[in-house]
């Protein structure tokens, strides 16, 4: 096998030659949020073999810049809708780590009340409006939410996160077409990691037809960005959010990224043969967390001592959250039919 999907970005070179409009506090906060998500995912992976987390998991290692960079441009009452790979978006939007881990352990006080698991996180208090394991299932709903914002004249934005496989569903392009037609305040954010479970992009879509170019055909602005570069993600999303708030309509963002772990569960499944393990190693060289840390060090905006302190605080938070989740109550049988409706 060979490395088919190579990194195409240029790191932080362009940002090193210009003064960032973001303060040191914001830049360091972006890094810390990415580091936190990475350490949380590593902790989940390290404990998953214990078979106490009964929910399937889809780890976001490699995607952290997308979650943090995009959600950091949103307000608390802006809504996000996701697919099955949800942890990063939920945490970046301000979700409760204790609530998320309790959900993974199927506890009654989980953020979805033990009913959703990892793939269906929900927390209205932070604008996590829902996630769906149905490919492209959340995209029309996010578009409908944007329509409601427009009709109610609310200063709110909706973001639909989708994978590359979602662009193979009619629901995706129907939503894009409708959003462009009505100039809805919605952002379609495609996390293109080149795989749908174990099927590479080249066996699912025609060659040399980039996803964001398809979106352009519907008459809305569309860009392709480096999904491992948090500053590129932040800048592109901020521009799209500003555009939506002004009433200028939707934007389509395609972020090229890579998932370091298997489609689902813990560990890397490359040995099964659908991708070259060297391809994973290639992308690990362009770690969104480490790359941004190196940038901050180079720009004299951060220090190893500050990182060590952040690591300590994050570790303590994770341990406390796991203890909380494991000791939380199980659902009760009497509550089994709550939220269940029939006609």
HELIX and SHEET records of a PDB file:
HELIX    1   1 UNK A   13  UNK A   16  1                                   4    
HELIX    2   2 UNK A   24  UNK A   47  1                                  24    
HELIX    3   3 UNK A   48  UNK A   50  5                                   3    
HELIX    4   4 UNK A   64  UNK A   71  1                                   8    
HELIX    5   5 UNK A   87  UNK A   92  1                                   6    
HELIX    6   6 UNK A   97  UNK A  104  1                                   8    
HELIX    7   7 UNK A  118  UNK A  120  5                                   3    
HELIX    8   8 UNK A  124  UNK A  126  5                                   3    
HELIX    9   9 UNK A  139  UNK A  151  1                                  13    
HELIX   10  10 UNK A  164  UNK A  168  5                                   5    
HELIX   11  11 UNK A  170  UNK A  182  1                                  13    
HELIX   12  12 UNK A  201  UNK A  203  5                                   3    
HELIX   13  13 UNK A  211  UNK A  216  1                                   6    
HELIX   14  14 UNK A  230  UNK A  245  1                                  16    
HELIX   15  15 UNK A  270  UNK A  272  5                                   3    
HELIX   16  16 UNK A  277  UNK A  284  1                                   8    
HELIX   17  17 UNK A  288  UNK A  298  1                                  11    
HELIX   18  18 UNK A  304  UNK A  327  1                                  24    
HELIX   19  19 UNK A  333  UNK A  335  5                                   3    
SHEET    1   A 6 UNK A 128  UNK A 131  0                                        
SHEET    2   A 6 UNK A  79  UNK A  82  1                                        
SHEET    3   A 6 UNK A 158  UNK A 163  1                                        
SHEET    4   A 6 UNK A 186  UNK A 192  1                                        
SHEET    5   A 6 UNK A 251  UNK A 256  1                                        
SHEET    6   A 6 UNK A 221  UNK A 226  1                                        
SHEET    1   B 2 UNK A 195  UNK A 196  0                                        
SHEET    2   B 2 UNK A 199  UNK A 200 -1                                        
END                                                                             
